Amino acid sequence: MSTENLRDILYEKAAKEQSDYIQHLKTLPPEQIISRAYEKVMRDDILMTFEDDYLSDKQVAELLKLDYPLSACYDEWMDTDYSHMEMLRDTVYDYTQRLVNENAHHKEKNDKNHDMER
C-alpha cells in the first residue's frame, strides 16, 4: 500500500474516532461538556497533524494498529511536561506591548498637535 493511502486511512480512522467522540460529548450534561472542551480542541489539533506528512510510513503503520490512535496520541500529550502556556504568555505579552507602543505613539502625536495649536 502506498504511503499516501496509509496516511489517508489513518486520517479517516482518526476523523471517525473524533466524530464519535463529539457525538458522545453531545449526550453529556453541559458541565461535563465544558470540562472536556480542552480535550476536544487538542484532539482536533492532533487530527490536523495527521493531514501532514511528517510521520514515517512505519510510524503511520504503528498508529493504524491502534484501536483509537487519536485517543492514544491525546493521552501521550497529557503525559508530557510540555505546555503551550509559554507561547500564550508570549503572544499576550507581544500584543499588549504593541498596544502600549501604539498608544505611546498616538499620545506623542496628539501632544505635538496640541503644542502646535498653542
N, C-alpha and C positions, 0 to 999 in steps of 0.2 A: 504494500500500500504506500502511496506517495506521502511525502511529508505534509503537503497541503491537505490531503484527505484526513490524515491523523489529527491535524490541528482543527479542521472543521468538525470532526467527530467530537473532539474534546470540548470545543466551544458549544456545540449543540447539547451535549450531555450536561455541561455546567449551566447553560441557559435554562434547560428544563428543570434542573435542580433549583435554580434561583426562582423560577416561575412557581414551582411547587411551594417553595419557602414563603413567597409573597402571598400565595393563596392561603397558606396556613396562618400567616400573620393576620389576615383579614378576618379570621374566625375568633381572634383573641379580643379581650376587653381593651379599650383604648389605653389604659395604663401600661399593660404589657406590650402593646404595640410601640408605645413611646419608649419604653425601656429597652426595646430591641432595635431602635432606629439606627444606632451606630453600627450594629451588626449588619443590618440591611445595606447601609451605604458602603461599608467596607467590602461586603460580598459583591456588590455592584462593581466596585473598583477592581476587585480581583478578577471578576468575569471579563472586564475590559482588557486586562492584561493578557488574557487568553487570545485576544484578537491579534496580538503582536507575535513576532516570530523570534523572540529572544531565547526560547527554550529549545534544547536539542531534541532530536527525534526520540532519544532514549528517555528524556525527561517527560515528554508528552506521553509516551507509551506507559510510563510508570503511573502517571496521573490517570490514564484511561483504565488502569487495572483497579482503581479505587471505586467503590460504590458511589461515594459522594466526594468528588475531587474538590469542589468549591468549599464544602464544609471543612475538609481536611486542611486546605490552604488557609482558611479563616482561623481555624484552631491553631495552626502553626504561627500565624500572625499574632494571635493573642498571647502566645507563649514567648514572643520575642521581647526584648527590652527596648526596642526602637519605639520612639514616639514621634508623631508628627507635630507635637505641641511646639517644638522649637521653630519649625517652619511657620506655624501660625503666628507665633510671637514675632518672628522676623517680619512677616507680612504686615501685621498690625503696627509694629514699630515704624517700618518704612513708610506706610501710609500716613500715619499721624505726623511723622517728621516732615513729609511732603506738605501736609496741611499747615504745619507751623511755618514752614518756609514760604508757602504761598501767601499766608496771612501776613507774615512779616513784610513781604514784598508789596502786598496790597496796602498795608498800613504806611509803609515808607512812601509809596507813590501818592497816597492821599495826603500825607504830611507835606510833601513837596508841593502838591497842587494848592493846599491850604496856605502855605507860606507865600506862594506866588500871588495869591489873591489879596494879600495884605498890602 
